[in-house]
Amino acid sequence: MQGRRQTTRMRRVAEVRQALEERVLRGTRLAAGELADLSSVDLRQESEHDVSVLLLLGALSSRMGGGEPVTPALFDIARRYMETSLLYTGRILPRTKEIIELLDGGVDERSPDILVEVADHLSQGWPTYPDSVFPAGLARLSEGLGLGGEPARYSRVSFVLWWQALGAAAAGDHDRALPLIHDSLERYRKYLYYADAAWLYTDIVINHLTAGRLEEAVTALGSQRHYVEEVYASHPSATGARSFAFSLGDVQSGSYSTFIESSSLRPKELSDQDRALLKRYVRTSEFLIAACRYGSRRDFDAALDVFSFGWVTFQQSPYPRIFRHLADRYGGRAGSWSVHLTAHEQWHRMLRTYRVRTKARQLIDVAVTLHDRLAYAGLEQQADLVLLDAAVLHERLHGKGAAVEWITRYLIDIRPSIPEILQVAVDYLQAPQNVAGRRFLSKYIGLRADFLVPEILPVVLLDEPGTGSPSWEVALYGNLLSVEGVTVYEETPPPLLDILRVLGEEFMRSREKNEEPSFLSASELSARTHRTPAALAQSVRRFRMACRDRFDEVTDWDIASDAVIQGRPGYRMNPQSVRKFTLYSTTD
């Protein structure tokens, strides 16, 4: 009909991915033009990892039976995504393009070793990789090239071996963990994952120490030092303005959150930051060996801080359980070595106390203690930055004069370490409380983000600390109870622990459903905690008194009696004042 325009339906990414998976499993080839109808709108809404998987499936399917590559078409899809998607990070797709080129080279050369290397590269950050189509697909590709091969050959990769080793180590089975770590390390070294290899040497040290084999741990440390020095010697300094071999921070790689990720395959240069990262794991091993040899909590804390500082999801990783085994063996009294209260977590708690108007002496005590802890761990810039954070909070809580007087005594030490951010902090402290002051504060917030320190933005943008609707964090760090960064109990009474665990579980479950938590009757809470109703009432009453006493001591906030636990007509965590409950535990 006149005026009617015929259009071709654009295929969704999920449809294309499913079709490619079926092709890979059947061993059928993909032609270059078959991806032309991929929806650009749908494409730019995908995560970078999922787009990477799509491209790798396309590359694998196109080479079945030695077929011609469709690499230009795949790279064009990558270009469209890079140019149009806000979800593009620049970490994953550049490596994916290198992997596709490596795959093409492996097929052209009919090299099974290169195909195994492809499997290792594409599986990084993917714990469920063995359950994907890739091991079977690579085996089918290899078989079609006359090279033989079984899926197991392509599923025993460095990351999966390491992930299995962490599970064994977290369970305390160091004898099962160590062979897996060594197999993983061999592959990481072979495929030039320098930071991962340096990290795994620390895992070897940890597992030897857990088993009580101190001399073997010292030997592993020697191997680690030698390996890092070899990497240093074989790689010149990076010449690019921001050329990094490794991504550092809270790195999301597929379904897995880690602390480092290689930014490229076979990096040829190392920046100063890259070299510091490799040395970081050597220092962790050194501190751990000293901690276990001498029973030194200070060295244990330093090892924990060097290893985890800046890794936001560390608490959700297997490592707190792994460090717990060391703490139980070498830390003396049970629980005396904390695996949860890292310097990063303590810093976060210090920032939270701003909301309840922490007193000046308390803020300064915490900041100075954190400074000393970080400085001992060799994290000098972070140590100095925590003092600047305290000065900013001090100024907003208690006025400019006292804040300037306190921070001035540290300026001579801070200036060589972090001169740029120090100058911005000084400009802020000297500025009037107007638009100019807020501009300096915003610049300060932006600069401090480069140091991978706890987020301060939601805290300092409050116009008046301690006003407005509470939005508190309640956390159990093992047996230590924290309410909005204030330690209520170092050793929480067992009945209260039981109550908080039950009420906290109900609270978080309701939050996930976007519902208001229900009250649990005294009889129901009694049944779930195995405590009598009278004991429950007494525990809650004592908890409220302890909250009031601690808040009176360290803050200028009058905490309501039911701010955390409401007791009528039953028991629940108060949804009007509590935003988040977290249970940090290394026990089931």
C-alpha positions as CSV (number, residue, x, y, z in Angstrom):
1,M,0.0,0.0,0.0
2,Q,1.1,3.6,-0.7
3,G,2.8,5.3,2.2
4,R,3.4,2.1,4.2
5,R,7.1,1.5,5.0
6,Q,8.3,-2.1,5.5
7,T,10.7,-2.5,8.4
8,T,12.9,-5.3,9.6
9,R,12.5,-6.3,13.3
10,M,15.7,-5.8,15.2
11,R,16.6,-8.8,17.3
12,R,17.1,-8.4,21.1
13,V,20.5,-9.1,22.6
14,A,19.1,-12.0,24.7
15,E,17.7,-13.6,21.6
16,V,21.0,-13.3,19.7
17,R,23.0,-14.6,22.7
18,Q,20.7,-17.7,23.0
19,A,21.0,-18.4,19.3
20,L,24.8,-18.1,19.4
21,E,24.9,-20.5,22.4
22,E,22.9,-23.0,20.4
23,R,25.2,-22.6,17.4
24,V,28.3,-23.1,19.6
25,L,26.9,-26.3,21.1
26,R,25.9,-27.7,17.7
27,G,29.2,-26.6,16.2
28,T,27.5,-24.5,13.4
29,R,29.1,-21.4,11.9
30,L,28.1,-17.8,12.1
31,A,28.4,-15.6,9.0
32,A,29.4,-12.0,9.3
33,G,26.1,-10.5,8.2
34,E,24.0,-12.5,10.7
35,L,24.6,-9.9,13.4
36,A,23.5,-6.9,11.4
37,D,20.0,-6.9,12.9
38,L,21.1,-6.6,16.5
39,S,19.1,-3.9,18.2
40,S,21.4,-0.9,19.1
41,V,18.9,0.3,21.6
42,D,18.9,-3.0,23.4
43,L,22.7,-3.4,23.1
44,R,23.5,-0.2,24.9
45,Q,21.4,-1.3,27.9
46,E,23.5,-4.4,28.5
47,S,26.4,-4.7,30.9
48,E,29.8,-4.6,29.5
49,H,30.5,-8.2,30.7
50,D,27.3,-9.5,28.9
51,V,28.3,-7.7,25.7
52,S,31.7,-9.3,26.0
53,V,30.2,-12.8,26.3
54,L,28.0,-12.1,23.2
55,L,31.1,-11.1,21.1
56,L,33.1,-14.1,22.3
57,L,30.2,-16.5,21.4
58,G,30.1,-14.9,18.0
59,A,33.8,-15.3,17.5
60,L,33.7,-18.9,18.7
61,S,30.8,-19.8,16.4
62,S,32.3,-18.2,13.4
63,R,35.5,-20.3,13.6
64,M,33.8,-23.7,14.0
65,G,35.4,-26.1,11.6
66,G,38.1,-23.6,10.6
67,G,35.5,-21.1,9.3
68,E,36.4,-17.5,8.4
69,P,36.5,-15.0,11.2
70,V,33.8,-12.3,11.5
71,T,36.1,-10.1,13.7
72,P,35.4,-6.8,11.8
73,A,31.7,-7.2,12.4
74,L,32.2,-8.1,16.1
75,F,34.5,-5.1,16.6
76,D,31.9,-2.9,15.0
77,I,29.4,-4.1,17.6
78,A,31.9,-3.3,20.3
79,R,32.5,0.2,18.8
80,R,28.7,0.9,18.8
81,Y,28.5,-0.2,22.4
82,M,31.5,1.9,23.5
83,E,30.2,5.0,21.8
84,T,26.6,4.8,23.0
85,S,26.4,3.0,26.3
86,L,26.6,4.6,29.7
87,L,27.4,1.2,31.1
88,Y,30.7,1.0,29.2
89,T,33.6,1.1,31.7
90,G,36.6,0.5,29.4
91,R,37.9,-2.4,31.5
92,I,36.4,-5.5,29.8
93,L,35.8,-4.9,26.1
94,P,39.4,-3.9,25.2
95,R,40.5,-7.2,26.7
96,T,37.7,-9.1,24.9
97,K,39.0,-7.7,21.6
98,E,42.4,-9.0,22.4
99,I,40.9,-12.4,23.3
100,I,39.1,-12.6,20.0
101,E,42.3,-11.9,18.1
102,L,44.0,-14.6,20.2
103,L,41.2,-17.0,19.3
104,D,41.6,-16.2,15.6
105,G,45.4,-16.8,15.9
106,G,44.8,-20.1,17.7
107,V,42.5,-21.4,15.0
108,D,44.7,-20.2,12.1
109,E,47.8,-21.8,13.7
110,R,45.7,-24.9,14.8
111,S,47.2,-24.5,18.3
112,P,45.5,-26.3,21.2
113,D,47.7,-24.4,23.6
114,I,46.4,-21.0,22.4
115,L,42.8,-22.2,22.6
116,V,43.5,-23.3,26.3
117,E,44.9,-19.8,26.9
118,V,41.8,-18.3,25.4
119,A,39.7,-20.2,27.8
120,D,41.8,-19.0,30.7
121,H,41.5,-15.3,29.7
122,L,37.8,-15.3,29.0
123,S,36.9,-17.0,32.3
124,Q,38.5,-14.4,34.5
125,G,36.0,-13.1,37.1
126,W,33.4,-15.8,36.3
127,P,33.0,-18.5,39.0
128,T,30.3,-20.3,37.0
129,Y,32.3,-20.4,33.8
130,P,32.5,-24.3,33.9
131,D,28.7,-24.3,33.6
132,S,28.7,-22.1,30.6
133,V,28.8,-23.2,26.9
134,F,32.4,-22.2,26.5
135,P,34.2,-25.3,27.7
136,A,32.1,-27.6,25.5
137,G,32.2,-25.0,22.6
138,L,36.0,-24.8,22.7
139,A,36.3,-28.6,22.8
140,R,34.0,-28.8,19.8
141,L,36.1,-26.2,18.0
142,S,39.3,-28.0,18.8
143,E,37.8,-31.3,17.7
144,G,36.6,-29.8,14.4
145,L,40.2,-28.6,13.7
146,G,41.5,-32.1,14.2
147,L,43.1,-31.3,17.5
148,G,41.0,-33.5,19.8
149,G,40.1,-32.2,23.2
150,E,37.6,-32.6,26.0
151,P,35.6,-30.0,27.8
152,A,37.5,-30.6,31.0
153,R,40.6,-29.3,29.3
154,Y,38.9,-25.9,28.9
155,S,37.2,-25.7,32.2
156,R,40.2,-26.2,34.5
157,V,41.2,-22.5,34.3
158,S,43.2,-20.3,36.7
159,F,40.2,-18.3,38.1
160,V,38.0,-21.3,38.8
161,L,40.9,-23.2,40.4
162,W,41.5,-20.2,42.6
163,W,37.8,-19.8,43.5
164,Q,37.7,-23.5,44.5
165,A,40.8,-23.0,46.6
166,L,39.2,-20.1,48.4
167,G,36.2,-22.3,49.3
168,A,38.5,-24.9,50.7
169,A,40.6,-22.4,52.6
170,A,37.4,-20.7,54.1
171,A,36.3,-24.2,55.3
172,G,39.7,-24.7,57.0
173,D,40.8,-27.4,54.5
174,H,44.3,-26.0,53.7
175,D,45.5,-29.4,52.5
176,R,42.9,-29.3,49.7
177,A,43.4,-25.6,49.1
178,L,47.1,-25.5,48.5
179,P,47.3,-27.8,45.4
180,L,44.5,-25.8,43.8
181,I,46.3,-22.6,44.5
182,H,49.6,-23.9,43.1
183,D,47.8,-25.1,39.9
184,S,46.1,-21.7,39.6
185,L,49.3,-19.8,40.2
186,E,51.1,-21.8,37.5
187,R,48.5,-20.7,35.0
188,Y,48.4,-17.1,36.2
189,R,52.2,-16.9,35.8
190,K,52.1,-18.6,32.4
191,Y,49.5,-16.2,31.1
192,L,51.2,-13.1,32.6
193,Y,48.6,-12.1,35.2
194,Y,51.2,-10.5,37.4
195,A,48.9,-9.0,40.1
196,D,46.8,-12.2,40.4
197,A,50.0,-14.3,40.7
198,A,51.4,-12.0,43.4
199,W,48.1,-12.3,45.3
200,L,48.1,-16.1,45.1
201,Y,51.6,-16.2,46.7
202,T,49.9,-14.5,49.7
203,D,47.2,-17.2,49.7
204,I,50.0,-19.8,49.9
205,V,51.5,-18.0,52.8
206,I,48.1,-17.9,54.6
207,N,47.4,-21.6,54.1
208,H,50.8,-22.6,55.3
209,L,50.4,-20.5,58.4
210,T,46.9,-21.9,59.0
211,A,48.5,-25.3,59.0
212,G,51.2,-24.2,61.4
213,R,54.0,-24.5,58.9
214,L,55.8,-21.2,59.5
215,E,59.0,-22.1,57.7
216,E,57.1,-23.1,54.6
217,A,55.3,-19.8,54.8
218,V,58.7,-18.0,54.9
219,T,59.8,-19.9,51.9
220,A,56.7,-19.0,50.0
221,L,57.3,-15.3,50.9
222,G,60.8,-15.6,49.5
223,S,59.4,-17.0,46.2
224,Q,56.9,-14.1,46.2
225,R,59.6,-11.5,46.6
226,H,61.7,-13.1,43.8
227,Y,58.7,-13.2,41.5
228,V,57.8,-9.6,42.0
229,E,61.4,-8.5,41.5
230,E,61.5,-10.4,38.2
231,V,58.3,-8.7,37.0
232,Y,59.8,-5.3,38.0
233,A,63.0,-6.0,36.1
234,S,61.3,-7.2,32.9
235,H,58.9,-4.3,32.6
236,P,59.8,-0.6,32.0
237,S,57.9,2.2,33.5
238,A,54.7,3.2,31.8
239,T,54.9,6.2,29.5
240,G,51.2,6.9,29.1
241,A,49.5,9.6,31.1
242,R,47.3,7.0,32.9
243,S,48.5,3.7,31.6
244,F,47.7,1.0,34.2
245,A,48.3,-2.7,33.8
246,F,45.7,-3.4,36.6
247,S,42.3,-2.0,37.5
248,L,42.2,-1.5,41.3
249,G,39.3,-0.9,43.6
250,D,35.9,-2.5,44.0
251,V,36.0,-4.2,40.6
252,Q,32.9,-5.9,39.3
253,S,33.9,-8.6,36.8
254,G,30.8,-10.4,35.7
255,S,29.1,-11.8,38.7
256,Y,32.1,-11.5,40.9
257,S,33.4,-8.6,42.9
258,T,37.2,-8.5,43.4
259,F,39.9,-5.9,44.2
260,I,42.1,-6.1,41.1
261,E,41.6,-7.0,37.4
262,S,44.1,-7.0,34.6
263,S,43.4,-4.2,32.2
264,S,45.1,-5.8,29.2
265,L,46.6,-9.1,28.2
266,R,50.4,-9.4,28.5
267,P,51.1,-5.8,29.8
268,K,54.4,-4.5,28.6
269,E,54.8,-1.6,31.0
270,L,54.1,-1.0,34.6
271,S,53.1,2.3,36.2
272,D,54.2,3.3,39.7
273,Q,50.7,2.3,40.9
274,D,51.1,-1.2,39.3
275,R,54.4,-1.7,41.1
276,A,52.9,-0.6,44.4
277,L,50.1,-3.1,44.0
278,L,52.5,-6.0,43.4
279,K,54.5,-4.9,46.5
280,R,51.2,-4.7,48.5
281,Y,50.9,-8.5,48.5
282,V,54.5,-9.0,49.6
283,R,53.9,-6.6,52.5
284,T,50.7,-8.5,53.4
285,S,52.7,-11.8,53.6
286,E,55.5,-10.1,55.7
287,F,53.0,-8.7,58.2
288,L,51.1,-12.0,58.5
289,I,54.3,-14.0,59.2
290,A,55.3,-11.4,61.8
291,A,51.8,-11.6,63.4
292,C,51.9,-15.4,63.6
293,R,55.5,-15.7,64.7
294,Y,55.2,-13.1,67.5
295,G,51.4,-13.2,68.3
296,S,51.2,-9.6,67.3
297,R,47.8,-8.1,66.8
298,R,49.3,-4.9,65.4
299,D,50.9,-6.8,62.6
300,F,47.8,-8.8,62.0
301,D,45.8,-5.6,61.7
302,A,48.4,-4.2,59.3
303,A,48.2,-7.3,57.1
304,L,44.4,-7.1,57.0
305,D,44.6,-3.4,56.1
306,V,47.2,-3.7,53.4
307,F,45.3,-6.6,51.9
308,S,41.8,-5.2,52.0
309,F,42.0,-1.4,52.1
310,G,39.8,0.1,49.4
311,W,38.0,-3.2,48.6
312,V,34.4,-2.3,49.5
313,T,33.1,-5.9,49.1
314,F,35.9,-7.5,51.1
315,Q,33.4,-8.4,53.9
316,Q,31.3,-10.5,51.5
317,S,34.4,-12.4,50.1
318,P,35.7,-15.6,51.5
319,Y,38.7,-13.8,53.1
320,P,37.2,-12.9,56.5
321,R,36.7,-16.6,57.1
322,I,40.1,-17.4,55.9
323,F,41.7,-14.8,58.2
324,R,39.5,-16.0,61.0
325,H,41.4,-19.4,60.9
326,L,44.7,-17.5,61.4
327,A,43.2,-15.4,64.2
328,D,41.9,-18.5,66.0
329,R,45.2,-20.2,65.8
330,Y,47.6,-17.4,66.7
331,G,45.5,-14.6,68.3
332,G,45.3,-15.9,71.8
333,R,41.9,-15.2,73.4
334,A,39.0,-16.0,71.1
335,G,38.0,-13.0,69.1
336,S,40.9,-10.8,70.2
337,W,42.0,-10.4,66.5
338,S,39.2,-8.9,64.6
339,V,38.8,-9.8,60.9
340,H,35.9,-7.4,60.3
341,L,37.0,-4.1,61.9
342,T,39.5,-3.2,59.2
343,A,40.9,0.3,59.0
344,H,38.6,0.9,56.0
345,E,35.5,-0.2,58.1
346,Q,36.6,1.9,61.1
347,W,37.0,4.9,58.8
348,H,33.4,4.3,57.5
349,R,32.2,4.2,61.1
350,M,33.9,7.4,61.9
351,L,32.2,9.2,59.1
352,R,28.8,7.8,60.2
353,T,29.2,9.3,63.7
354,Y,29.0,12.7,62.1
355,R,25.2,12.2,61.7
356,V,24.8,11.8,65.5
357,R,27.1,14.8,66.3
358,T,30.1,13.0,67.6
359,K,32.0,15.0,70.3
360,A,35.3,16.6,69.3
361,R,37.5,14.5,71.6
362,Q,35.9,11.3,70.3
363,L,36.3,12.3,66.7
364,I,39.9,13.2,67.2
365,D,40.7,10.1,69.2
366,V,39.3,7.9,66.4
367,A,41.1,9.8,63.6
368,V,44.5,9.7,65.4
369,T,44.1,6.0,66.2
370,L,43.3,5.3,62.5
371,H,46.2,7.5,61.4
372,D,48.6,5.5,63.5
373,R,47.2,2.2,62.3
374,L,47.3,3.1,58.6
375,A,50.8,4.6,58.9
376,Y,52.1,1.4,60.5
377,A,50.7,-0.5,57.6
378,G,52.5,1.7,55.2
379,L,49.4,3.4,53.8
380,E,50.8,6.8,54.4
381,Q,48.6,8.8,52.1
382,Q,45.4,7.3,53.5
383,A,46.8,7.9,57.0
384,D,47.1,11.6,56.3
385,L,43.8,11.8,54.5
386,V,41.9,10.4,57.5
387,L,43.2,13.5,59.5
388,L,41.8,15.8,56.8
389,D,38.5,14.1,56.9
390,A,38.4,14.5,60.6
391,A,39.2,18.2,60.2
392,V,36.4,18.7,57.8
393,L,33.9,16.9,60.1
394,H,35.3,18.8,63.1
395,E,34.7,22.1,61.3
396,R,31.1,21.3,60.4
397,L,30.3,19.9,63.8
398,H,32.2,22.2,66.2
399,G,33.3,25.2,64.3
400,K,36.2,26.4,62.3
401,G,38.5,27.7,65.0
402,A,39.0,24.5,66.9
403,A,39.3,22.4,63.6
404,V,42.0,24.7,62.2
405,E,43.9,24.7,65.5
406,W,43.9,20.9,65.6
407,I,44.8,20.1,62.0
408,T,47.6,22.8,61.8
409,R,49.9,20.7,64.0
410,Y,49.9,18.0,61.3
411,L,50.4,20.2,58.2
412,I,54.2,19.8,58.0
413,D,53.8,16.0,57.7
414,I,50.8,16.0,55.4
415,R,52.0,18.5,52.8
416,P,54.7,16.3,51.1
417,S,52.3,13.3,51.1
418,I,49.1,14.7,49.6
419,P,49.8,18.3,48.7
420,E,46.9,18.9,46.2
421,I,44.1,17.6,48.4
422,L,45.6,19.3,51.5
423,Q,45.5,22.7,49.7
424,V,41.8,22.2,48.8
425,A,41.1,21.2,52.4
426,V,42.9,24.3,53.6
427,D,41.0,26.5,51.1
428,Y,37.7,25.0,52.4
429,L,38.6,25.6,56.1
430,Q,39.5,29.2,55.3
431,A,36.5,29.9,53.1
432,P,33.3,31.5,54.4
433,Q,30.3,29.3,54.7
434,N,28.7,30.1,51.4
435,V,28.8,29.0,47.8
436,A,32.6,29.3,47.7
437,G,33.0,27.1,50.7
438,R,30.7,24.4,49.2
439,R,32.7,24.6,45.9
440,F,35.9,23.8,47.8
441,L,34.1,21.0,49.7
442,S,32.9,19.5,46.4
443,K,36.4,19.6,45.0
444,Y,37.8,17.9,48.2
445,I,35.2,15.1,47.9
446,G,36.2,14.6,44.2
447,L,39.9,14.4,44.9
448,R,39.6,12.0,47.8
449,A,37.9,9.5,45.6
450,D,41.2,8.6,44.0
451,F,42.4,7.1,47.3
452,L,39.7,4.4,47.4
453,V,38.6,5.6,50.9
454,P,35.1,5.3,52.3
455,E,32.5,7.5,50.7
456,I,31.9,10.8,52.5
457,L,29.5,12.4,50.0
458,P,26.2,11.5,51.7
459,V,27.5,12.5,55.1
460,V,28.9,16.0,54.6
461,L,26.2,17.3,52.3
462,L,23.8,17.3,55.2
463,D,23.1,21.0,56.0
464,E,22.9,20.4,59.7
465,P,24.4,17.3,61.2
466,G,22.1,15.5,63.6
467,T,18.9,16.9,62.1
468,G,16.2,15.4,59.9
469,S,15.0,11.8,59.7
470,P,17.5,9.3,61.1
471,S,18.8,6.7,58.6
472,W,21.0,4.6,60.8
473,E,23.3,1.6,60.3
474,V,23.2,-1.1,62.9
475,A,26.0,-3.7,62.6
476,L,27.3,-6.7,64.5
477,Y,31.0,-7.2,63.8
478,G,31.3,-10.6,65.3
479,N,30.4,-9.8,68.9
480,L,30.9,-6.0,68.7
481,L,27.7,-4.0,68.3
482,S,27.8,-0.7,66.4
483,V,24.9,1.8,66.1
484,E,25.6,4.5,63.6
485,G,29.3,4.1,64.1
486,V,29.1,4.2,67.9
487,T,30.3,1.1,69.7
488,V,27.6,0.1,72.2
489,Y,29.2,-3.2,73.3
490,E,32.7,-4.6,72.6
491,E,31.3,-8.0,73.7
492,T,27.5,-8.0,73.2
493,P,25.7,-10.1,75.8
494,P,24.6,-13.5,74.2
495,P,20.8,-12.9,74.8
496,L,21.0,-9.6,72.9
497,L,23.0,-11.2,70.1
498,D,20.2,-13.7,69.7
499,I,17.6,-11.0,69.7
500,L,19.4,-8.8,67.2
501,R,20.1,-11.7,64.8
502,V,16.4,-12.7,64.7
503,L,15.1,-9.1,64.4
504,G,17.8,-8.1,62.0
505,E,17.0,-11.1,59.7
506,E,13.3,-10.1,59.7
507,F,14.2,-6.5,59.1
508,M,16.4,-7.1,56.1
509,R,13.9,-9.6,54.6
510,S,11.2,-7.0,54.8
511,R,13.5,-4.4,53.3
512,E,14.2,-6.7,50.3
513,K,10.4,-7.0,49.8
514,N,9.9,-3.2,50.3
515,E,7.6,-4.0,53.2
516,E,7.4,-2.8,56.8
517,P,8.8,-5.4,59.2
518,S,6.2,-7.0,61.4
519,F,6.3,-7.1,65.2
520,L,7.3,-10.5,66.6
521,S,5.3,-11.4,69.7
522,A,7.2,-12.1,72.9
523,S,6.3,-15.8,72.6
524,E,7.5,-16.1,69.0
525,L,10.8,-14.3,69.7
526,S,11.2,-16.5,72.8
527,A,10.8,-19.6,70.7
528,R,13.3,-18.4,68.0
529,T,15.9,-17.3,70.5
530,H,15.4,-20.0,73.1
531,R,15.1,-17.3,75.8
532,T,12.3,-16.7,78.2
533,P,10.0,-13.6,77.6
534,A,11.3,-12.2,80.9
535,A,14.9,-12.6,79.8
536,L,14.1,-10.9,76.4
537,A,12.5,-7.9,78.1
538,Q,15.5,-7.5,80.5
539,S,18.0,-7.7,77.6
540,V,16.2,-5.1,75.6
541,R,15.9,-2.8,78.6
542,R,19.6,-3.1,79.4
543,F,20.5,-2.5,75.7
544,R,18.5,0.7,75.7
545,M,20.3,1.9,78.8
546,A,23.7,1.0,77.2
547,C,22.8,2.9,74.0
548,R,21.8,6.0,76.0
549,D,24.9,5.9,78.2
550,R,27.3,5.4,75.2
551,F,25.6,8.1,73.1
552,D,25.7,10.5,76.0
553,E,29.4,9.8,76.4
554,V,30.6,10.2,72.8
555,T,27.9,12.2,70.9
556,D,25.6,15.2,71.3
557,W,22.6,13.1,70.3
558,D,19.8,12.1,72.6
559,I,18.9,8.6,71.4
560,A,15.3,7.6,71.7
561,S,14.7,4.5,73.8
562,D,13.1,2.6,70.9
563,A,15.5,4.0,68.2
564,V,16.8,0.5,67.4
565,I,14.4,-2.0,68.9
566,Q,10.7,-1.3,69.3
567,G,8.9,-3.3,72.1
568,R,5.2,-2.7,71.7
569,P,3.0,-4.5,70.7
570,G,5.9,-7.0,70.1
571,Y,9.5,-6.7,69.0
572,R,11.0,-5.4,65.8
573,M,13.9,-3.3,64.5
574,N,12.5,0.3,64.2
575,P,11.9,1.0,60.5
576,Q,11.6,4.7,61.1
577,S,15.2,5.1,62.3
578,V,17.2,2.1,61.1
579,R,18.1,2.0,57.4
580,K,20.4,-1.0,57.4
581,F,21.3,-4.0,59.6
582,T,24.4,-6.0,58.9
583,L,25.7,-9.1,60.5
584,Y,29.4,-9.6,59.9
585,S,30.2,-13.2,60.9
586,T,32.6,-16.0,60.1
587,T,30.5,-18.6,61.8
588,D,27.5,-20.4,60.3
